[in-house]
Amino acid sequence: MCYYNSRGDEPVERLLIEDLIKWKENPEKKPLVLQGVRQCGKTHLVEEQFGKRFYDDVVVYRFDKDKKIADYFEADLNPHRIIKDMTLKRGKDILPHKTLIFFDEIQECSKAITALKYFYEDAPEYHIIAAGSLLGVAMKKGTSFPVGKVEFLTLFPMNFYEFLYAENEMLAKELAKSSFEDNIWKDFRSELLEKYRDFQVIGGMPEVVQVWLDAKSIEAAEKKQDEILVSYQNDLGKYAEDKEYPKIAAVWRSIPSQLGKENRKFIFSQVKQSWRAKDLEDALQWLIRAGLVHKVECVEKPNFPISSYADHTFSNSICQTSGF
C-alpha cells in the first residue's frame, strides 16, 4: 500500500526507516525480521521507501503469492546454492552489499525462516530483510526459528506524528524541531487538537489513513477499518487451533465493547458467563503474542521501575486492539 500526504505527491515517511538505515550501515548486521500486524505498511516501507532509495537493486519474493518460491529451500539450506538458483531464475545478479533481498510473508515457508540462520553464518555479505505478520511468524507450527541469528524490528500502525505528517507535512516537520516552550505549540494548539481527535477515530492503519486523506469521510474510513478487521478475523481461523478458535474469537470480539465502557477494563466473565479467567487466559495471551492486542497494565504509583508497581492480573488489565 502506497500512501501519500495531503498533496498526493510524496510518500509519507515512516519513522522506522531510521532504524532500517542503521541496520544497513552496521558491518556486523544479521538478517532482519520485520514484524507487525497485517496491513500496517511493512511491504511498502521495505520495498519502496527503503530498498529503492538506499540500494542499487531490490529483489522481492512474496511467499504468499508465489508458492513456487519455497522450492528454493527444498533441496538444502545452503545460502550460496539458494542465491545461485535465485540468480539463474531471475536472470540478473544478486550482488553482495548492493542488492536488498526481501522475503515478504516469510511465515508461509518455515524452511525459509530456518535458512536465515545459514545466511548469517555462511553468507553474511547478503543483505536480507524478512517480513511477516506477528500472527504468522509467532504462531506458525513446526518452525525452527533461528534464535540469536537474526535481528528484529517491529512496525506498528502510524503514530500521531506520522498521521500529522500525512496531513500537514510542513507543520509536522516544524513541530519535530521545536521544543514545547516554542510559540508554535500555542499558535497551532487548536489545529493539533483537531488533528488528534481525527487520529483517535481514524487510527494509524495506512490504508485507512489514505481513505481519510482522499475523501475526508468518516463513513469511508470506517468501511475500510471493517474490511481490515474482517481479514484479521479470518486469520484467526487460519492460524489458531480448531479447539482454541472459539475462545480466541470470542475474546477478540469482546474487547472493543468492553473498552468502550466507562471503566475501560477487560473482564473475562463478560466474554461469556460460563467461561472464567482460567478458561480464557490462553486465548488472550494468544492475541497478545500475535500483536493483535496490547496489554496495558494498571500502575497506581508512577515510580521506577514501573513494572514493579504494575498490576499483572488480567482482570485489572486494559487491552487495546492495534491500529484503531
Phi and psi in degrees as GROMACS dihedral restraints (atoms count N, CA, C in turn):
[ dihedral_restraints ]
;  ai    aj    ak    al  type     phi  dphi    fc
    3     4     5     6     1   -99.9    20    10
    4     5     6     7     1   117.4    20    10
    6     7     8     9     1  -119.3    20    10
    7     8     9    10     1   147.2    20    10
    9    10    11    12     1  -126.8    20    10
   10    11    12    13     1   165.3    20    10
   12    13    14    15     1   -76.4    20    10
   13    14    15    16     1   179.1    20    10
   15    16    17    18     1   -64.2    20    10
   16    17    18    19     1   -19.4    20    10
   18    19    20    21     1   -80.7    20    10
   19    20    21    22     1   -19.5    20    10
   21    22    23    24     1    77.5    20    10
   22    23    24    25     1    16.4    20    10
   24    25    26    27     1  -117.1    20    10
   25    26    27    28     1   -18.1    20    10
   27    28    29    30     1  -132.4    20    10
   28    29    30    31     1   137.2    20    10
   30    31    32    33     1   -62.3    20    10
   31    32    33    34     1   144.1    20    10
   33    34    35    36     1   -73.4    20    10
   34    35    36    37     1   128.8    20    10
   36    37    38    39     1   -75.5    20    10
   37    38    39    40     1   130.4    20    10
   39    40    41    42     1   -93.8    20    10
   40    41    42    43     1   137.1    20    10
   42    43    44    45     1   -62.8    20    10
   43    44    45    46     1   -26.5    20    10
   45    46    47    48     1   -66.6    20    10
   46    47    48    49     1   -13.9    20    10
   48    49    50    51     1   -61.4    20    10
   49    50    51    52     1   -27.8    20    10
   51    52    53    54     1   -63.5    20    10
   52    53    54    55     1   -37.7    20    10
   54    55    56    57     1   -70.6    20    10
   55    56    57    58     1   -34.5    20    10
   57    58    59    60     1   -65.9    20    10
   58    59    60    61     1   -38.0    20    10
   60    61    62    63     1   -65.1    20    10
   61    62    63    64     1   -42.3    20    10
   63    64    65    66     1   -62.3    20    10
   64    65    66    67     1   -39.8    20    10
   66    67    68    69     1   -61.2    20    10
   67    68    69    70     1   -44.6    20    10
   69    70    71    72     1   -61.5    20    10
   70    71    72    73     1   -38.3    20    10
   72    73    74    75     1   -82.1    20    10
   73    74    75    76     1    -9.2    20    10
   75    76    77    78     1   -77.2    20    10
   76    77    78    79     1   116.0    20    10
   78    79    80    81     1   -67.8    20    10
   79    80    81    82     1   -17.0    20    10
   81    82    83    84     1  -108.9    20    10
   82    83    84    85     1    32.3    20    10
   84    85    86    87     1   -64.7    20    10
   85    86    87    88     1   153.7    20    10
   87    88    89    90     1  -112.4    20    10
   88    89    90    91     1   163.4    20    10
   90    91    92    93     1   -52.4    20    10
   91    92    93    94     1   140.9    20    10
   93    94    95    96     1  -104.7    20    10
   94    95    96    97     1   129.8    20    10
   96    97    98    99     1  -105.1    20    10
   97    98    99   100     1   115.8    20    10
   99   100   101   102     1   -97.6    20    10
  100   101   102   103     1   113.2    20    10
  102   103   104   105     1   -98.4    20    10
  103   104   105   106     1   165.5    20    10
  105   106   107   108     1   153.8    20    10
  106   107   108   109     1   152.7    20    10
  108   109   110   111     1   -65.2    20    10
  109   110   111   112     1   162.7    20    10
  111   112   113   114     1   -59.6    20    10
  112   113   114   115     1   142.6    20    10
  114   115   116   117     1    67.0    20    10
  115   116   117   118     1    24.1    20    10
  117   118   119   120     1   -93.9    20    10
  118   119   120   121     1    -0.3    20    10
  120   121   122   123     1   108.9    20    10
  121   122   123   124     1    14.9    20    10
  123   124   125   126     1   -62.6    20    10
  124   125   126   127     1   -49.0    20    10
  126   127   128   129     1   -62.2    20    10
  127   128   129   130     1   -48.1    20    10
  129   130   131   132     1   -63.6    20    10
  130   131   132   133     1   -40.7    20    10
  132   133   134   135     1   -60.3    20    10
  133   134   135   136     1   -48.7    20    10
  135   136   137   138     1   -70.7    20    10
  136   137   138   139     1   -48.9    20    10
  138   139   140   141     1   -75.9    20    10
  139   140   141   142     1   -49.8    20    10
  141   142   143   144     1   -89.1    20    10
  142   143   144   145     1   -53.4    20    10
  144   145   146   147     1   -77.9    20    10
  145   146   147   148     1   -31.6    20    10
  147   148   149   150     1  -104.0    20    10
  148   149   150   151     1   -59.1    20    10
  150   151   152   153     1   -58.7    20    10
  151   152   153   154     1   -52.2    20    10
  153   154   155   156     1   -71.8    20    10
  154   155   156   157     1   -18.0    20    10
  156   157   158   159     1   -93.1    20    10
  157   158   159   160     1   -29.3    20    10
  159   160   161   162     1  -119.1    20    10
  160   161   162   163     1     3.7    20    10
  162   163   164   165     1  -130.1    20    10
  163   164   165   166     1   154.9    20    10
  165   166   167   168     1   -69.9    20    10
  166   167   168   169     1   -27.4    20    10
  168   169   170   171     1  -153.5    20    10
  169   170   171   172     1   147.9    20    10
  171   172   173   174     1  -132.0    20    10
  172   173   174   175     1   129.2    20    10
  174   175   176   177     1  -117.6    20    10
  175   176   177   178     1   127.0    20    10
  177   178   179   180     1  -115.0    20    10
  178   179   180   181     1   129.7    20    10
  180   181   182   183     1  -121.0    20    10
  181   182   183   184     1   115.6    20    10
  183   184   185   186     1  -104.3    20    10
  184   185   186   187     1   103.7    20    10
  186   187   188   189     1   -68.7    20    10
  187   188   189   190     1   -23.6    20    10
  189   190   191   192     1   -80.1    20    10
  190   191   192   193     1   -21.5    20    10
  192   193   194   195     1  -101.6    20    10
  193   194   195   196     1   -27.3    20    10
  195   196   197   198     1  -128.2    20    10
  196   197   198   199     1    98.4    20    10
  198   199   200   201     1   -67.3    20    10
  199   200   201   202     1   -19.8    20    10
  201   202   203   204     1   -70.7    20    10
  202   203   204   205     1   -17.7    20    10
  204   205   206   207     1   -60.6    20    10
  205   206   207   208     1   -32.4    20    10
  207   208   209   210     1   -61.6    20    10
  208   209   210   211     1   -21.0    20    10
  210   211   212   213     1   -62.7    20    10
  211   212   213   214     1   -26.9    20    10
  213   214   215   216     1   -60.8    20    10
  214   215   216   217     1   -22.9    20    10
  216   217   218   219     1  -106.9    20    10
  217   218   219   220     1     8.5    20    10
  219   220   221   222     1   -81.1    20    10
  220   221   222   223     1   -45.3    20    10
  222   223   224   225     1   -64.2    20    10
  223   224   225   226     1   -49.8    20    10
  225   226   227   228     1  -165.4    20    10
  226   227   228   229     1  -179.1    20    10
  228   229   230   231     1  -113.1    20    10
  229   230   231   232     1    29.1    20    10
  231   232   233   234     1   -70.4    20    10
  232   233   234   235     1   114.9    20    10
  234   235   236   237     1   -63.6    20    10
  235   236   237   238     1   -33.8    20    10
  237   238   239   240     1   -69.7    20    10
  238   239   240   241     1   -37.2    20    10
  240   241   242   243     1   -67.3    20    10
  241   242   243   244     1   -40.2    20    10
  243   244   245   246     1   -62.9    20    10
  244   245   246   247     1   -44.7    20    10
  246   247   248   249     1   -63.3    20    10
  247   248   249   250     1   -41.1    20    10
  249   250   251   252     1   -61.7    20    10
  250   251   252   253     1   -45.4    20    10
  252   253   254   255     1   -64.3    20    10
  253   254   255   256     1   -40.4    20    10
  255   256   257   258     1   -64.8    20    10
  256   257   258   259     1   -39.2    20    10
  258   259   260   261     1   -64.8    20    10
  259   260   261   262     1   -45.4    20    10
  261   262   263   264     1   -63.7    20    10
  262   263   264   265     1   -41.8    20    10
  264   265   266   267     1   -67.2    20    10
  265   266   267   268     1   -37.9    20    10
  267   268   269   270     1   -75.3    20    10
  268   269   270   271     1   -32.8    20    10
  270   271   272   273     1    77.6    20    10
  271   272   273   274     1    21.0    20    10
  273   274   275   276     1  -153.8    20    10
  274   275   276   277     1   140.1    20    10
  276   277   278   279     1   -62.5    20    10
  277   278   279   280     1   143.9    20    10
  279   280   281   282     1  -105.8    20    10
  280   281   282   283     1   107.4    20    10
  282   283   284   285     1   -97.1    20    10
  283   284   285   286     1   135.0    20    10
  285   286   287   288     1   -57.9    20    10
  286   287   288   289     1   138.0    20    10
  288   289   290   291     1    71.4    20    10
  289   290   291   292     1   -17.9    20    10
  291   292   293   294     1  -111.1    20    10
  292   293   294   295     1   -25.1    20    10
  294   295   296   297     1  -105.3    20    10
  295   296   297   298     1   128.5    20    10
  297   298   299   300     1   -90.6    20    10
  298   299   300   301     1   122.3    20    10
  300   301   302   303     1   -96.5    20    10
  301   302   303   304     1   122.2    20    10
  303   304   305   306     1  -119.0    20    10
  304   305   306   307     1   111.9    20    10
  306   307   308   309     1   -95.8    20    10
  307   308   309   310     1   104.3    20    10
  309   310   311   312     1   -94.6    20    10
  310   311   312   313     1   141.5    20    10
  312   313   314   315     1    53.2    20    10
  313   314   315   316     1    49.7    20    10
  315   316   317   318     1   -66.5    20    10
  316   317   318   319     1   -17.1    20    10
  318   319   320   321     1   -63.1    20    10
  319   320   321   322     1   -15.2    20    10
  321   322   323   324     1   -76.6    20    10
  322   323   324   325     1    -9.5    20    10
  324   325   326   327     1  -136.2    20    10
  325   326   327   328     1    99.2    20    10
  327   328   329   330     1   -63.6    20    10
  328   329   330   331     1   -33.2    20    10
  330   331   332   333     1   -68.7    20    10
  331   332   333   334     1   -30.8    20    10
  333   334   335   336     1   -67.3    20    10
  334   335   336   337     1   -36.7    20    10
  336   337   338   339     1   -62.8    20    10
  337   338   339   340     1   -46.3    20    10
  339   340   341   342     1   -62.6    20    10
  340   341   342   343     1   -35.2    20    10
  342   343   344   345     1   -63.9    20    10
  343   344   345   346     1   -22.1    20    10
  345   346   347   348     1   -58.1    20    10
  346   347   348   349     1   -32.7    20    10
  348   349   350   351     1   -59.2    20    10
  349   350   351   352     1   -44.2    20    10
  351   352   353   354     1   -78.2    20    10
  352   353   354   355     1   -26.9    20    10
  354   355   356   357     1   -64.7    20    10
  355   356   357   358     1   -39.8    20    10
  357   358   359   360     1   -67.6    20    10
  358   359   360   361     1   -43.2    20    10
  360   361   362   363     1   -78.0    20    10
  361   362   363   364     1   -38.2    20    10
  363   364   365   366     1  -114.0    20    10
  364   365   366   367     1   -15.7    20    10
  366   367   368   369     1  -145.3    20    10
  367   368   369   370     1    57.3    20    10
  369   370   371   372     1   -69.0    20    10
  370   371   372   373     1    -9.0    20    10
  372   373   374   375     1   -73.1    20    10
  373   374   375   376     1   -13.8    20    10
  375   376   377   378     1   -91.8    20    10
  376   377   378   379     1   133.0    20    10
  378   379   380   381     1   -92.0    20    10
  379   380   381   382     1   116.5    20    10
  381   382   383   384     1  -127.0    20    10
  382   383   384   385     1   130.6    20    10
  384   385   386   387     1  -120.4    20    10
  385   386   387   388     1   130.1    20    10
  387   388   389   390     1  -115.3    20    10
  388   389   390   391     1   131.1    20    10
  390   391   392   393     1  -120.0    20    10
  391   392   393   394     1   146.1    20    10
  393   394   395   396     1  -167.8    20    10
  394   395   396   397     1   152.2    20    10
  396   397   398   399     1   -67.7    20    10
  397   398   399   400     1   148.1    20    10
  399   400   401   402     1   -57.5    20    10
  400   401   402   403     1   -32.8    20    10
  402   403   404   405     1   -61.3    20    10
  403   404   405   406     1   -39.3    20    10
  405   406   407   408     1   -82.7    20    10
  406   407   408   409     1   -50.2    20    10
  408   409   410   411     1   -64.0    20    10
  409   410   411   412     1   -42.6    20    10
  411   412   413   414     1   -78.9    20    10
  412   413   414   415     1   -25.6    20    10
  414   415   416   417     1  -108.6    20    10
  415   416   417   418     1   -11.5    20    10
  417   418   419   420     1   -61.2    20    10
  418   419   420   421     1   127.4    20    10
  420   421   422   423     1   -81.7    20    10
  421   422   423   424     1   149.4    20    10
  423   424   425   426     1    74.8    20    10
  424   425   426   427     1    16.8    20    10
  426   427   428   429     1   -97.2    20    10
  427   428   429   430     1   127.2    20    10
  429   430   431   432     1   -89.4    20    10
  430   431   432   433     1   101.2    20    10
  432   433   434   435     1   -86.1    20    10
  433   434   435   436     1   133.3    20    10
  435   436   437   438     1   -77.8    20    10
  436   437   438   439     1    72.1    20    10
  438   439   440   441     1   -60.3    20    10
  439   440   441   442     1   131.3    20    10
  441   442   443   444     1    84.0    20    10
  442   443   444   445     1    -6.4    20    10
  444   445   446   447     1  -109.0    20    10
  445   446   447   448     1     0.0    20    10
  447   448   449   450     1  -135.7    20    10
  448   449   450   451     1   160.8    20    10
  450   451   452   453     1  -105.2    20    10
  451   452   453   454     1   157.5    20    10
  453   454   455   456     1  -126.3    20    10
  454   455   456   457     1   140.3    20    10
  456   457   458   459     1  -135.0    20    10
  457   458   459   460     1   151.1    20    10
  459   460   461   462     1  -122.3    20    10
  460   461   462   463     1   127.1    20    10
  462   463   464   465     1   -99.0    20    10
  463   464   465   466     1   120.8    20    10
  465   466   467   468     1   -97.3    20    10
  466   467   468   469     1   167.4    20    10
  468   469   470   471     1   -56.0    20    10
  469   470   471   472     1   162.6    20    10
  471   472   473   474     1   -56.9    20    10
  472   473   474   475     1   135.1    20    10
  474   475   476   477     1   -86.4    20    10
  475   476   477   478     1  -177.9    20    10
  477   478   479   480     1   -64.8    20    10
  478   479   480   481     1   -36.4    20    10
  480   481   482   483     1   -63.3    20    10
  481   482   483   484     1   -44.3    20    10
  483   484   485   486     1   -64.7    20    10
  484   485   486   487     1   -37.4    20    10
  486   487   488   489     1   -63.0    20    10
  487   488   489   490     1   -45.0    20    10
  489   490   491   492     1   -64.6    20    10
  490   491   492   493     1   -39.2    20    10
  492   493   494   495     1   -59.2    20    10
  493   494   495   496     1   -38.2    20    10
  495   496   497   498     1   -66.3    20    10
  496   497   498   499     1   -33.0    20    10
  498   499   500   501     1   -91.2    20    10
  499   500   501   502     1   -38.4    20    10
  501   502   503   504     1  -146.2    20    10
  502   503   504   505     1    82.5    20    10
  504   505   506   507     1   -57.8    20    10
  505   506   507   508     1   -43.1    20    10
  507   508   509   510     1   -62.5    20    10
  508   509   510   511     1   -45.2    20    10
  510   511   512   513     1   -64.8    20    10
  511   512   513   514     1   -41.8    20    10
  513   514   515   516     1   -61.8    20    10
  514   515   516   517     1   -43.3    20    10
  516   517   518   519     1   -65.6    20    10
  517   518   519   520     1   -38.7    20    10
  519   520   521   522     1   -66.3    20    10
  520   521   522   523     1   -40.9    20    10
  522   523   524   525     1   -65.3    20    10
  523   524   525   526     1   -36.3    20    10
  525   526   527   528     1   -63.8    20    10
  526   527   528   529     1   -28.8    20    10
  528   529   530   531     1  -102.9    20    10
  529   530   531   532     1    10.0    20    10
  531   532   533   534     1  -109.6    20    10
  532   533   534   535     1   151.5    20    10
  534   535   536   537     1   -91.0    20    10
  535   536   537   538     1   163.9    20    10
  537   538   539   540     1   -65.4    20    10
  538   539   540   541     1   -15.6    20    10
  540   541   542   543     1   -83.1    20    10
  541   542   543   544     1   -12.8    20    10
  543   544   545   546     1   -71.4    20    10
  544   545   546   547     1   151.3    20    10
  546   547   548   549     1   -64.1    20    10
  547   548   549   550     1   -23.5    20    10
  549   550   551   552     1   -59.3    20    10
  550   551   552   553     1   -31.8    20    10
  552   553   554   555     1   -70.2    20    10
  553   554   555   556     1   -30.6    20    10
  555   556   557   558     1   -80.5    20    10
  556   557   558   559     1   -41.7    20    10
  558   559   560   561     1   -65.4    20    10
  559   560   561   562     1   -32.6    20    10
  561   562   563   564     1  -111.6    20    10
  562   563   564   565     1    21.9    20    10
  564   565   566   567     1   -59.7    20    10
  565   566   567   568     1   -46.2    20    10
  567   568   569   570     1   -65.1    20    10
  568   569   570   571     1   -39.6    20    10
  570   571   572   573     1   -66.9    20    10
  571   572   573   574     1   -40.1    20    10
  573   574   575   576     1   -65.1    20    10
  574   575   576   577     1   -40.3    20    10
  576   577   578   579     1   -63.7    20    10
  577   578   579   580     1   -39.1    20    10
  579   580   581   582     1   -64.6    20    10
  580   581   582   583     1   -44.0    20    10
  582   583   584   585     1   -65.5    20    10
  583   584   585   586     1   -35.7    20    10
  585   586   587   588     1   -68.8    20    10
  586   587   588   589     1   -37.5    20    10
  588   589   590   591     1   -64.0    20    10
  589   590   591   592     1   -39.2    20    10
  591   592   593   594     1   -60.8    20    10
  592   593   594   595     1   -43.8    20    10
  594   595   596   597     1   -62.5    20    10
  595   596   597   598     1   -37.0    20    10
  597   598   599   600     1   -63.2    20    10
  598   599   600   601     1   -30.5    20    10
  600   601   602   603     1   -87.8    20    10
  601   602   603   604     1   -43.6    20    10
  603   604   605   606     1   -78.7    20    10
  604   605   606   607     1   -36.8    20    10
  606   607   608   609     1    78.8    20    10
  607   608   609   610     1  -165.6    20    10
  609   610   611   612     1  -120.4    20    10
  610   611   612   613     1    14.0    20    10
  612   613   614   615     1   -73.5    20    10
  613   614   615   616     1   124.6    20    10
  615   616   617   618     1   -53.1    20    10
  616   617   618   619     1   -41.5    20    10
  618   619   620   621     1   -65.1    20    10
  619   620   621   622     1   -37.5    20    10
  621   622   623   624     1   -68.1    20    10
  622   623   624   625     1   -42.3    20    10
  624   625   626   627     1   -61.3    20    10
  625   626   627   628     1   -39.6    20    10
  627   628   629   630     1   -63.3    20    10
  628   629   630   631     1   -42.8    20    10
  630   631   632   633     1   -60.6    20    10
  631   632   633   634     1   -41.4    20    10
  633   634   635   636     1   -64.2    20    10
  634   635   636   637     1   -42.3    20    10
  636   637   638   639     1   -64.5    20    10
  637   638   639   640     1   -37.0    20    10
  639   640   641   642     1   -75.4    20    10
  640   641   642   643     1   -43.1    20    10
  642   643   644   645     1  -112.7    20    10
  643   644   645   646     1   -19.3    20    10
  645   646   647   648     1    51.0    20    10
  646   647   648   649     1    40.1    20    10
  648   649   650   651     1  -119.6    20    10
  649   650   651   652     1   119.1    20    10
  651   652   653   654     1   -62.5    20    10
  652   653   654   655     1   -39.0    20    10
  654   655   656   657     1   -62.6    20    10
  655   656   657   658     1   -43.1    20    10
  657   658   659   660     1   -66.5    20    10
  658   659   660   661     1   -39.9    20    10
  660   661   662   663     1   -65.5    20    10
  661   662   663   664     1   -41.7    20    10
  663   664   665   666     1   -65.6    20    10
  664   665   666   667     1   -35.2    20    10
  666   667   668   669     1   -62.5    20    10
  667   668   669   670     1   -42.9    20    10
  669   670   671   672     1   -66.7    20    10
  670   671   672   673     1   -39.2    20    10
  672   673   674   675     1   -58.2    20    10
  673   674   675   676     1   -44.8    20    10
  675   676   677   678     1   -61.9    20    10
  676   677   678   679     1   -38.7    20    10
  678   679   680   681     1   -62.3    20    10
  679   680   681   682     1   -41.5    20    10
  681   682   683   684     1   -67.2    20    10
  682   683   684   685     1   -42.2    20    10
  684   685   686   687     1   -63.2    20    10
  685   686   687   688     1   -37.5    20    10
  687   688   689   690     1   -63.7    20    10
  688   689   690   691     1   -40.1    20    10
  690   691   692   693     1   -65.0    20    10
  691   692   693   694     1   -35.7    20    10
  693   694   695   696     1   -65.3    20    10
  694   695   696   697     1   -43.2    20    10
  696   697   698   699     1   -59.2    20    10
  697   698   699   700     1   -41.6    20    10
  699   700   701   702     1   -64.8    20    10
  700   701   702   703     1   -35.6    20    10
  702   703   704   705     1   -68.0    20    10
  703   704   705   706     1   -30.0    20    10
  705   706   707   708     1   -57.7    20    10
  706   707   708   709     1   -44.2    20    10
  708   709   710   711     1   -68.9    20    10
  709   710   711   712     1   -26.3    20    10
  711   712   713   714     1   -75.9    20    10
  712   713   714   715     1   -38.3    20    10
  714   715   716   717     1  -105.5    20    10
  715   716   717   718     1   -23.5    20    10
  717   718   719   720     1   -80.1    20    10
  718   719   720   721     1   147.6    20    10
  720   721   722   723     1   -68.2    20    10
  721   722   723   724     1   149.1    20    10
  723   724   725   726     1   -56.0    20    10
  724   725   726   727     1   -41.1    20    10
  726   727   728   729     1   -73.1    20    10
  727   728   729   730     1   -22.0    20    10
  729   730   731   732     1   -95.2    20    10
  730   731   732   733     1   -19.4    20    10
  732   733   734   735     1   -56.0    20    10
  733   734   735   736     1   -46.3    20    10
  735   736   737   738     1   -57.1    20    10
  736   737   738   739     1   -40.4    20    10
  738   739   740   741     1   -71.5    20    10
  739   740   741   742     1   -42.0    20    10
  741   742   743   744     1   -63.0    20    10
  742   743   744   745     1   -44.5    20    10
  744   745   746   747     1   -65.1    20    10
  745   746   747   748     1   -37.4    20    10
  747   748   749   750     1   -66.4    20    10
  748   749   750   751     1   -43.1    20    10
  750   751   752   753     1   -63.8    20    10
  751   752   753   754     1   -44.1    20    10
  753   754   755   756     1   -57.8    20    10
  754   755   756   757     1   -43.1    20    10
  756   757   758   759     1   -73.4    20    10
  757   758   759   760     1   -27.0    20    10
  759   760   761   762     1   -80.6    20    10
  760   761   762   763     1   -26.7    20    10
  762   763   764   765     1   -60.1    20    10
  763   764   765   766     1   -50.7    20    10
  765   766   767   768     1   -58.4    20    10
  766   767   768   769     1   -42.9    20    10
  768   769   770   771     1   -67.8    20    10
  769   770   771   772     1   -35.6    20    10
  771   772   773   774     1   -70.5    20    10
  772   773   774   775     1   -38.7    20    10
  774   775   776   777     1   -72.0    20    10
  775   776   777   778     1   -18.4    20    10
  777   778   779   780     1   -78.2    20    10
  778   779   780   781     1    -8.6    20    10
  780   781   782   783     1   -82.9    20    10
  781   782   783   784     1   168.9    20    10
  783   784   785   786     1   -62.4    20    10
  784   785   786   787     1   -39.3    20    10
  786   787   788   789     1   -80.5    20    10
  787   788   789   790     1   -13.5    20    10
  789   790   791   792     1    52.4    20    10
  790   791   792   793     1    39.5    20    10
  792   793   794   795     1  -115.9    20    10
  793   794   795   796     1   150.8    20    10
  795   796   797   798     1   -97.4    20    10
  796   797   798   799     1   123.8    20    10
  798   799   800   801     1  -122.9    20    10
  799   800   801   802     1   123.1    20    10
  801   802   803   804     1   -59.4    20    10
  802   803   804   805     1   -39.1    20    10
  804   805   806   807     1   -65.0    20    10
  805   806   807   808     1   -17.5    20    10
  807   808   809   810     1   -86.8    20    10
  808   809   810   811     1    -6.0    20    10
  810   811   812   813     1   -71.3    20    10
  811   812   813   814     1   -50.3    20    10
  813   814   815   816     1  -161.1    20    10
  814   815   816   817     1   132.6    20    10
  816   817   818   819     1   -58.9    20    10
  817   818   819   820     1   -34.0    20    10
  819   820   821   822     1   -80.5    20    10
  820   821   822   823     1    -8.4    20    10
  822   823   824   825     1  -104.1    20    10
  823   824   825   826     1   138.7    20    10
  825   826   827   828     1  -111.7    20    10
  826   827   828   829     1   177.6    20    10
  828   829   830   831     1   -56.8    20    10
  829   830   831   832     1   -43.2    20    10
  831   832   833   834     1   -64.7    20    10
  832   833   834   835     1   -22.9    20    10
  834   835   836   837     1   -79.7    20    10
  835   836   837   838     1   -23.7    20    10
  837   838   839   840     1  -116.5    20    10
  838   839   840   841     1    -6.7    20    10
  840   841   842   843     1   -59.3    20    10
  841   842   843   844     1   -42.6    20    10
  843   844   845   846     1   -65.0    20    10
  844   845   846   847     1   -36.6    20    10
  846   847   848   849     1   -64.9    20    10
  847   848   849   850     1   -43.9    20    10
  849   850   851   852     1   -65.4    20    10
  850   851   852   853     1   -41.7    20    10
  852   853   854   855     1   -63.4    20    10
  853   854   855   856     1   -35.1    20    10
  855   856   857   858     1   -60.0    20    10
  856   857   858   859     1   -45.5    20    10
  858   859   860   861     1   -66.6    20    10
  859   860   861   862     1   -36.3    20    10
  861   862   863   864     1   -65.8    20    10
  862   863   864   865     1   -46.0    20    10
  864   865   866   867     1   -64.2    20    10
  865   866   867   868     1   -31.8    20    10
  867   868   869   870     1   -74.8    20    10
  868   869   870   871     1   -12.1    20    10
  870   871   872   873     1    84.7    20    10
  871   872   873   874     1     4.0    20    10
  873   874   875   876     1   -82.3    20    10
  874   875   876   877     1   -16.9    20    10
  876   877   878   879     1  -137.1    20    10
  877   878   879   880     1   140.1    20    10
  879   880   881   882     1  -110.6    20    10
  880   881   882   883     1   130.7    20    10
  882   883   884   885     1   -92.0    20    10
  883   884   885   886     1   121.3    20    10
  885   886   887   888     1  -113.6    20    10
  886   887   888   889     1   113.3    20    10
  888   889   890   891     1   -91.3    20    10
  889   890   891   892     1   147.0    20    10
  891   892   893   894     1   -73.5    20    10
  892   893   894   895     1   131.5    20    10
  894   895   896   897     1  -122.0    20    10
  895   896   897   898     1   113.0    20    10
  897   898   899   900     1   -80.7    20    10
  898   899   900   901     1   -33.1    20    10
  900   901   902   903     1  -121.0    20    10
  901   902   903   904     1   117.8    20    10
  903   904   905   906     1   -78.8    20    10
  904   905   906   907     1    62.1    20    10
  906   907   908   909     1  -108.8    20    10
  907   908   909   910     1   163.9    20    10
  909   910   911   912     1   -99.7    20    10
  910   911   912   913     1   143.9    20    10
  912   913   914   915     1   -74.0    20    10
  913   914   915   916     1   137.9    20    10
  915   916   917   918     1   -58.9    20    10
  916   917   918   919     1   -35.9    20    10
  918   919   920   921     1   -60.2    20    10
  919   920   921   922     1   -26.3    20    10
  921   922   923   924     1   -73.2    20    10
  922   923   924   925     1   -19.7    20    10
  924   925   926   927     1  -106.5    20    10
  925   926   927   928     1     6.8    20    10
  927   928   929   930     1   -84.2    20    10
  928   929   930   931     1   145.2    20    10
  930   931   932   933     1   -89.7    20    10
  931   932   933   934     1   109.8    20    10
  933   934   935   936     1   -87.5    20    10
  934   935   936   937     1     1.7    20    10
  936   937   938   939     1   -74.9    20    10
  937   938   939   940     1   138.7    20    10
  939   940   941   942     1   -61.4    20    10
  940   941   942   943     1   -35.8    20    10
  942   943   944   945     1   -64.9    20    10
  943   944   945   946     1   -21.8    20    10
  945   946   947   948     1  -105.8    20    10
  946   947   948   949     1    14.3    20    10
  948   949   950   951     1   -94.0    20    10
  949   950   951   952     1   156.4    20    10
  951   952   953   954     1  -112.9    20    10
  952   953   954   955     1   130.6    20    10
  954   955   956   957     1  -114.6    20    10
  955   956   957   958     1   141.6    20    10
  957   958   959   960     1  -132.4    20    10
  958   959   960   961     1   123.9    20    10
  960   961   962   963     1   -69.5    20    10
  961   962   963   964     1   144.9    20    10
  963   964   965   966     1   -79.1    20    10
  964   965   966   967     1   139.6    20    10
  966   967   968   969     1    92.8    20    10
  967   968   969   970     1   -16.2    20    10
